[in-house]
Amino acid sequence: MTRKTSAGDASGLEWFKSSYSDSSNSNECVEVAATSDAVHVRDSKAPDGPRLTLTPAAWAGFLAQAPYAR
């Protein structure tokens, strides 16, 4: 059985932290999980809290403007 995670279903996502996160305080960063049709963003301090879901195009637009993503 294959399960496809949709933009509305955030269970089973593989979250990762940015390589730019401050390693001295690993609790202060965002985590990202990507699927083929969405990019999910959450606060690492509240993994069960609210999440932001973006289209891949919107995420690419954000990264283009983020100072550390260049």
N, CA, C and O atoms as CSV, one atom per row, in Angstrom:
chain,resi,resn,atom,element,x,y,z
A,1,MET,N,N,0.845,-1.183,0.000
A,1,MET,CA,C,0.000,0.000,0.000
A,1,MET,C,C,0.886,1.239,0.000
A,1,MET,O,O,1.845,1.327,0.767
A,2,THR,N,N,0.568,2.165,-0.837
A,2,THR,CA,C,1.296,3.430,-0.918
A,2,THR,C,C,0.390,4.546,-0.429
A,2,THR,O,O,-0.769,4.646,-0.833
A,3,ARG,N,N,0.930,5.380,0.441
A,3,ARG,CA,C,0.156,6.503,0.955
A,3,ARG,C,C,0.762,7.790,0.445
A,3,ARG,O,O,1.951,8.039,0.644
A,4,LYS,N,N,-0.027,8.596,-0.199
A,4,LYS,CA,C,0.417,9.903,-0.684
A,4,LYS,C,C,-0.045,10.961,0.298
A,4,LYS,O,O,-1.235,11.056,0.600
A,5,THR,N,N,0.879,11.751,0.795
A,5,THR,CA,C,0.547,12.832,1.702
A,5,THR,C,C,0.089,14.034,0.897
A,5,THR,O,O,0.810,14.511,0.021
A,6,SER,N,N,-1.102,14.522,1.189
A,6,SER,CA,C,-1.613,15.695,0.476
A,6,SER,C,C,-1.309,16.953,1.273
A,6,SER,O,O,-0.842,16.883,2.409
A,7,ALA,N,N,-1.574,18.082,0.677
A,7,ALA,CA,C,-1.302,19.357,1.347
A,7,ALA,C,C,-2.088,19.482,2.639
A,7,ALA,O,O,-1.625,20.140,3.571
A,8,GLY,N,N,-3.263,18.872,2.723
A,8,GLY,CA,C,-4.080,18.979,3.919
A,8,GLY,C,C,-3.782,17.934,4.968
A,8,GLY,O,O,-4.284,18.027,6.088
A,9,ASP,N,N,-2.966,16.928,4.631
A,9,ASP,CA,C,-2.652,15.846,5.554
A,9,ASP,C,C,-1.175,15.919,5.891
A,9,ASP,O,O,-0.333,15.525,5.085
A,10,ALA,N,N,-0.851,16.424,7.084
A,10,ALA,CA,C,0.544,16.626,7.462
A,10,ALA,C,C,1.117,15.453,8.240
A,10,ALA,O,O,2.248,15.539,8.719
A,11,SER,N,N,0.370,14.351,8.382
A,11,SER,CA,C,0.916,13.190,9.070
A,11,SER,C,C,1.887,12.472,8.139
A,11,SER,O,O,1.704,12.473,6.922
A,12,GLY,N,N,2.889,11.878,8.699
A,12,GLY,CA,C,3.843,11.126,7.906
A,12,GLY,C,C,4.873,11.967,7.164
A,12,GLY,O,O,5.616,11.435,6.339
A,13,LEU,N,N,4.934,13.247,7.433
A,13,LEU,CA,C,5.920,14.104,6.773
A,13,LEU,C,C,7.297,13.918,7.401
A,13,LEU,O,O,7.402,13.607,8.587
A,14,GLU,N,N,8.335,14.102,6.625
A,14,GLU,CA,C,9.705,14.054,7.124
A,14,GLU,C,C,10.204,15.489,7.280
A,14,GLU,O,O,10.489,16.173,6.296
A,15,TRP,N,N,10.303,15.930,8.527
A,15,TRP,CA,C,10.678,17.308,8.833
A,15,TRP,C,C,12.188,17.436,8.939
A,15,TRP,O,O,12.864,16.509,9.384
A,16,PHE,N,N,12.724,18.594,8.528
A,16,PHE,CA,C,14.142,18.868,8.711
A,16,PHE,C,C,14.325,20.328,9.072
A,16,PHE,O,O,13.491,21.179,8.760
A,17,LYS,N,N,15.445,20.598,9.743
A,17,LYS,CA,C,15.778,21.963,10.144
A,17,LYS,C,C,16.774,22.550,9.150
A,17,LYS,O,O,17.531,21.825,8.504
A,18,SER,N,N,16.759,23.842,9.045
A,18,SER,CA,C,17.673,24.544,8.161
A,18,SER,C,C,19.115,24.344,8.615
A,18,SER,O,O,19.398,24.271,9.811
A,19,SER,N,N,20.012,24.256,7.653
A,19,SER,CA,C,21.432,24.174,7.982
A,19,SER,C,C,21.933,25.500,8.557
A,19,SER,O,O,23.035,25.559,9.102
A,20,TYR,N,N,21.132,26.564,8.440
A,20,TYR,CA,C,21.488,27.858,9.002
A,20,TYR,C,C,20.989,28.039,10.429
A,20,TYR,O,O,21.204,29.094,11.026
A,21,SER,N,N,20.330,27.031,10.985
A,21,SER,CA,C,19.834,27.129,12.355
A,21,SER,C,C,21.010,27.239,13.318
A,21,SER,O,O,22.084,26.688,13.077
A,22,ASP,N,N,20.790,27.947,14.393
A,22,ASP,CA,C,21.809,28.132,15.416
A,22,ASP,C,C,22.001,26.820,16.170
A,22,ASP,O,O,21.115,26.409,16.919
A,23,SER,N,N,23.124,26.167,15.988
A,23,SER,CA,C,23.360,24.874,16.625
A,23,SER,C,C,23.504,24.974,18.131
A,23,SER,O,O,23.380,23.960,18.818
A,24,SER,N,N,23.763,26.167,18.676
A,24,SER,CA,C,23.887,26.314,20.123
A,24,SER,C,C,22.519,26.291,20.804
A,24,SER,O,O,22.435,26.047,22.008
A,25,ASN,N,N,21.451,26.540,20.053
A,25,ASN,CA,C,20.107,26.491,20.602
A,25,ASN,C,C,19.189,25.866,19.557
A,25,ASN,O,O,18.523,26.569,18.797
A,26,SER,N,N,19.166,24.541,19.531
A,26,SER,CA,C,18.452,23.827,18.478
A,26,SER,C,C,16.940,23.958,18.566
A,26,SER,O,O,16.236,23.474,17.679
A,27,ASN,N,N,16.419,24.598,19.610
A,27,ASN,CA,C,14.977,24.754,19.755
A,27,ASN,C,C,14.441,26.008,19.085
A,27,ASN,O,O,13.228,26.218,19.068
A,28,GLU,N,N,15.302,26.841,18.537
A,28,GLU,CA,C,14.846,28.101,17.959
A,28,GLU,C,C,15.041,28.122,16.451
A,28,GLU,O,O,15.955,28.763,15.933
A,29,CYS,N,N,14.172,27.413,15.767
A,29,CYS,CA,C,14.229,27.448,14.311
A,29,CYS,C,C,12.915,26.926,13.751
A,29,CYS,O,O,12.048,26.448,14.483
A,30,VAL,N,N,12.796,27.029,12.474
A,30,VAL,CA,C,11.643,26.444,11.804
A,30,VAL,C,C,12.069,25.112,11.204
A,30,VAL,O,O,13.249,24.875,10.946
A,31,GLU,N,N,11.088,24.254,10.988
A,31,GLU,CA,C,11.316,22.984,10.326
A,31,GLU,C,C,10.478,22.958,9.057
A,31,GLU,O,O,9.409,23.566,9.000
A,32,VAL,N,N,10.957,22.264,8.054
A,32,VAL,CA,C,10.303,22.219,6.755
A,32,VAL,C,C,10.126,20.761,6.332
A,32,VAL,O,O,11.001,19.925,6.554
A,33,ALA,N,N,8.988,20.478,5.725
A,33,ALA,CA,C,8.738,19.171,5.115
A,33,ALA,C,C,8.123,19.423,3.746
A,33,ALA,O,O,7.171,20.192,3.617
A,34,ALA,N,N,8.664,18.782,2.741
A,34,ALA,CA,C,8.189,19.017,1.376
A,34,ALA,C,C,7.535,17.762,0.802
A,34,ALA,O,O,7.993,16.643,1.034
A,35,THR,N,N,6.475,17.969,0.060
A,35,THR,CA,C,5.840,16.921,-0.729
A,35,THR,C,C,5.851,17.410,-2.177
A,35,THR,O,O,6.342,18.502,-2.459
A,36,SER,N,N,5.326,16.628,-3.067
A,36,SER,CA,C,5.352,17.037,-4.469
A,36,SER,C,C,4.473,18.253,-4.744
A,36,SER,O,O,4.713,18.981,-5.708
A,37,ASP,N,N,3.453,18.483,-3.909
A,37,ASP,CA,C,2.536,19.593,-4.184
A,37,ASP,C,C,2.464,20.648,-3.085
A,37,ASP,O,O,1.645,21.562,-3.169
A,38,ALA,N,N,3.310,20.540,-2.049
A,38,ALA,CA,C,3.243,21.519,-0.960
A,38,ALA,C,C,4.550,21.530,-0.167
A,38,ALA,O,O,5.295,20.550,-0.143
A,39,VAL,N,N,4.804,22.667,0.479
A,39,VAL,CA,C,5.908,22.801,1.430
A,39,VAL,C,C,5.274,23.200,2.749
A,39,VAL,O,O,4.561,24.200,2.830
A,40,HIS,N,N,5.538,22.412,3.785
A,40,HIS,CA,C,4.964,22.633,5.109
A,40,HIS,C,C,6.044,23.231,6.003
A,40,HIS,O,O,7.198,22.805,5.960
A,41,VAL,N,N,5.667,24.222,6.815
A,41,VAL,CA,C,6.600,24.906,7.702
A,41,VAL,C,C,5.985,24.930,9.100
A,41,VAL,O,O,4.801,25.221,9.268
A,42,ARG,N,N,6.825,24.614,10.113
A,42,ARG,CA,C,6.344,24.657,11.497
A,42,ARG,C,C,7.444,25.171,12.417
A,42,ARG,O,O,8.620,25.185,12.052
A,43,ASP,N,N,7.050,25.590,13.604
A,43,ASP,CA,C,7.965,26.046,14.645
A,43,ASP,C,C,8.505,24.810,15.358
A,43,ASP,O,O,7.724,23.976,15.817
A,44,SER,N,N,9.820,24.679,15.458
A,44,SER,CA,C,10.404,23.502,16.096
A,44,SER,C,C,10.048,23.399,17.579
A,44,SER,O,O,10.075,22.307,18.147
A,45,LYS,N,N,9.715,24.526,18.210
A,45,LYS,CA,C,9.337,24.501,19.623
A,45,LYS,C,C,7.912,24.015,19.831
A,45,LYS,O,O,7.544,23.648,20.947
A,46,ALA,N,N,7.106,24.004,18.782
A,46,ALA,CA,C,5.698,23.600,18.877
A,46,ALA,C,C,5.342,22.705,17.686
A,46,ALA,O,O,4.560,23.107,16.824
A,47,PRO,N,N,5.907,21.502,17.632
A,47,PRO,CA,C,5.685,20.653,16.461
A,47,PRO,C,C,4.228,20.247,16.235
A,47,PRO,O,O,3.853,19.896,15.116
A,48,ASP,N,N,3.415,20.289,17.272
A,48,ASP,CA,C,1.995,19.976,17.116
A,48,ASP,C,C,1.138,21.226,16.955
A,48,ASP,O,O,-0.088,21.140,16.877
A,49,GLY,N,N,1.784,22.380,16.906
A,49,GLY,CA,C,1.069,23.646,16.781
A,49,GLY,C,C,0.711,23.957,15.338
A,49,GLY,O,O,0.737,23.077,14.478
A,50,PRO,N,N,0.379,25.207,15.080
A,50,PRO,CA,C,-0.021,25.613,13.723
A,50,PRO,C,C,1.109,25.412,12.722
A,50,PRO,O,O,2.290,25.505,13.057
A,51,ARG,N,N,0.714,25.138,11.499
A,51,ARG,CA,C,1.664,24.948,10.406
A,51,ARG,C,C,1.260,25.810,9.231
A,51,ARG,O,O,0.083,26.098,9.016
A,52,LEU,N,N,2.245,26.204,8.493
A,52,LEU,CA,C,2.037,26.977,7.285
A,52,LEU,C,C,2.245,26.033,6.104
A,52,LEU,O,O,3.245,25.317,6.049
A,53,THR,N,N,1.317,26.028,5.171
A,53,THR,CA,C,1.446,25.195,3.980
A,53,THR,C,C,1.467,26.097,2.754
A,53,THR,O,O,0.555,26.895,2.535
A,54,LEU,N,N,2.517,25.957,1.962
A,54,LEU,CA,C,2.726,26.807,0.793
A,54,LEU,C,C,2.836,25.959,-0.474
A,54,LEU,O,O,3.204,24.786,-0.419
A,55,THR,N,N,2.516,26.563,-1.597
A,55,THR,CA,C,2.785,25.899,-2.864
A,55,THR,C,C,4.301,25.936,-3.093
A,55,THR,O,O,4.981,26.802,-2.543
A,56,PRO,N,N,4.829,25.024,-3.883
A,56,PRO,CA,C,6.263,25.093,-4.176
A,56,PRO,C,C,6.680,26.430,-4.792
A,56,PRO,O,O,7.776,26.919,-4.518
A,57,ALA,N,N,5.829,27.019,-5.611
A,57,ALA,CA,C,6.153,28.320,-6.214
A,57,ALA,C,C,6.226,29.419,-5.159
A,57,ALA,O,O,7.112,30.272,-5.214
A,58,ALA,N,N,5.308,29.406,-4.205
A,58,ALA,CA,C,5.326,30.411,-3.136
A,58,ALA,C,C,6.567,30.232,-2.260
A,58,ALA,O,O,7.170,31.217,-1.833
A,59,TRP,N,N,6.950,28.989,-1.992
A,59,TRP,CA,C,8.140,28.721,-1.185
A,59,TRP,C,C,9.393,29.223,-1.918
A,59,TRP,O,O,10.270,29.834,-1.307
A,60,ALA,N,N,9.471,28.966,-3.211
A,60,ALA,CA,C,10.610,29.432,-3.998
A,60,ALA,C,C,10.683,30.960,-3.984
A,60,ALA,O,O,11.771,31.532,-3.916
A,61,GLY,N,N,9.532,31.614,-4.047
A,61,GLY,CA,C,9.497,33.068,-3.972
A,61,GLY,C,C,9.974,33.586,-2.630
A,61,GLY,O,O,10.677,34.594,-2.562
A,62,PHE,N,N,9.592,32.898,-1.562
A,62,PHE,CA,C,10.055,33.270,-0.225
A,62,PHE,C,C,11.574,33.104,-0.124
A,62,PHE,O,O,12.270,34.004,0.346
A,63,LEU,N,N,12.080,31.957,-0.565
A,63,LEU,CA,C,13.525,31.707,-0.466
A,63,LEU,C,C,14.327,32.718,-1.262
A,63,LEU,O,O,15.438,33.073,-0.869
A,64,ALA,N,N,13.786,33.184,-2.367
A,64,ALA,CA,C,14.490,34.179,-3.170
A,64,ALA,C,C,14.694,35.484,-2.403
A,64,ALA,O,O,15.625,36.236,-2.691
A,65,GLN,N,N,13.830,35.753,-1.432
A,65,GLN,CA,C,13.901,36.989,-0.650
A,65,GLN,C,C,14.569,36.802,0.714
A,65,GLN,O,O,14.896,37.789,1.373
A,66,ALA,N,N,14.776,35.559,1.148
A,66,ALA,CA,C,15.364,35.298,2.464
A,66,ALA,C,C,16.871,35.535,2.409
A,66,ALA,O,O,17.542,35.012,1.519
A,67,PRO,N,N,17.412,36.310,3.343
A,67,PRO,CA,C,18.826,36.681,3.272
A,67,PRO,C,C,19.791,35.501,3.377
A,67,PRO,O,O,20.853,35.534,2.755
A,68,TYR,N,N,19.459,34.461,4.141
A,68,TYR,CA,C,20.376,33.342,4.317
A,68,TYR,C,C,20.160,32.239,3.295
A,68,TYR,O,O,20.939,31.286,3.264
A,69,ALA,N,N,19.152,32.327,2.474
A,69,ALA,CA,C,18.858,31.272,1.506
A,69,ALA,C,C,19.635,31.460,0.205
A,69,ALA,O,O,19.585,30.601,-0.676
A,70,ARG,N,N,20.331,32.545,0.081
A,70,ARG,CA,C,21.032,32.828,-1.181
A,70,ARG,C,C,22.383,32.197,-1.228
A,70,ARG,O,O,23.097,32.341,-2.220
